[in-house]
Amino acid sequence: MDVADFWRFLERSAEEETHPQRRAAWLEHRLSRIALDHIVDFQIHLDAARRPIDTWDMLGAANLIMDGLCSGDSFWYFQPWLIGQGRRWCQHAAQDPDNLVDVPAVQALADRRPRQWADADWPHWEDLNAVASLAYDRRTGQEDGIDDALSERGHRRPADPQTAGRTWNTDSAAEIERRLPRLNRLFPRERYPRP
């Protein structure tokens, strides 16, 4: 499976299912029907797709969208959600996290506060992290067998954000306005921590 196939799989899942859990189940089922090497490829491509969006600026953008409720785990699950928006939108946001304002799924969140979002609306997709592993397990009957296959290919699957770039206070109103002006207008913060 090459990188174009990886993106086709993801984008097809969005055509087939809209709910994140059903999308993940669709992907797991489809992946379990292809060659084991291709399942491993899918995981490698997913991990590679994370790298350009695992940055402090993207963390700040996710935190702004979530009104300051983006923990390390939330950011970890935000990344596959963004990847799940498709190649075009993921790469557009990777160029500049302020470009998230152009992503239709982000725009759909803007008219409501996080407390008003349904579970399926939240910008996170934890289940995508596990689809290749579950498909591999289903095919081989060996739990966590994909880890050995990844290791044989010299790949270590990350387990949490490895946030790149210069650190900054993602709760600072001034920094948010400077770094994410368009997103800040779309998602005005409801609260800021006290100094």
Secondary structure as the mmCIF struct_conf table of DSSP 4:
data_model
#
loop_
_struct_conf.conf_type_id
_struct_conf.id
_struct_conf.beg_label_comp_id
_struct_conf.beg_label_asym_id
_struct_conf.beg_label_seq_id
_struct_conf.end_label_comp_id
_struct_conf.end_label_asym_id
_struct_conf.end_label_seq_id
HELX_RH_AL_P HELX_RH_AL_P1 VAL A 3 GLU A 16
BEND BEND1 HIS A 19 HIS A 19
HELX_RH_AL_P HELX_RH_AL_P2 PRO A 20 LEU A 31
TURN_TY1_P TURN_TY1_P1 SER A 32 ARG A 33
BEND BEND2 ILE A 34 ILE A 34
HELX_RH_AL_P HELX_RH_AL_P3 LEU A 36 ARG A 50
HELX_RH_3T_P HELX_RH_3T_P1 ARG A 51 ILE A 53
STRN STRN1 THR A 55 THR A 55
HELX_RH_AL_P HELX_RH_AL_P4 TRP A 56 ILE A 65
TURN_TY1_P TURN_TY1_P2 MET A 66 GLY A 68
HELX_RH_AL_P HELX_RH_AL_P5 GLY A 72 ILE A 83
TURN_TY1_P TURN_TY1_P3 GLY A 84 GLN A 85
HELX_RH_AL_P HELX_RH_AL_P6 ARG A 87 GLN A 95
HELX_RH_3T_P HELX_RH_3T_P2 PRO A 97 ASP A 102
HELX_RH_AL_P HELX_RH_AL_P7 PRO A 104 LEU A 109
TURN_TY1_P TURN_TY1_P4 ALA A 110 ASP A 111
BEND BEND3 ARG A 112 ARG A 112
HELX_RH_3T_P HELX_RH_3T_P3 PRO A 114 GLN A 116
BEND BEND4 TRP A 117 TRP A 117
HELX_RH_3T_P HELX_RH_3T_P4 ASP A 119 ASP A 121
BEND BEND5 TRP A 122 PRO A 123
HELX_RH_3T_P HELX_RH_3T_P5 GLU A 126 ALA A 130
HELX_RH_AL_P HELX_RH_AL_P8 VAL A 131 THR A 140
BEND BEND6 GLY A 141 GLY A 141
TURN_TY1_P TURN_TY1_P5 GLU A 143 ASP A 144
HELX_RH_AL_P HELX_RH_AL_P9 GLY A 145 GLU A 152
TURN_TY1_P TURN_TY1_P6 ARG A 153 GLY A 154
BEND BEND7 ASP A 160 ASP A 160
STRN STRN2 ALA A 164 ALA A 164
BEND BEND8 GLY A 165 GLY A 165
TURN_TY1_P TURN_TY1_P7 THR A 170 ASP A 171
HELX_RH_AL_P HELX_RH_AL_P10 ALA A 173 ARG A 179
HELX_RH_AL_P HELX_RH_AL_P11 PRO A 181 LEU A 186
BEND BEND9 PHE A 187 PHE A 187
BEND BEND10 GLU A 190 GLU A 190
#
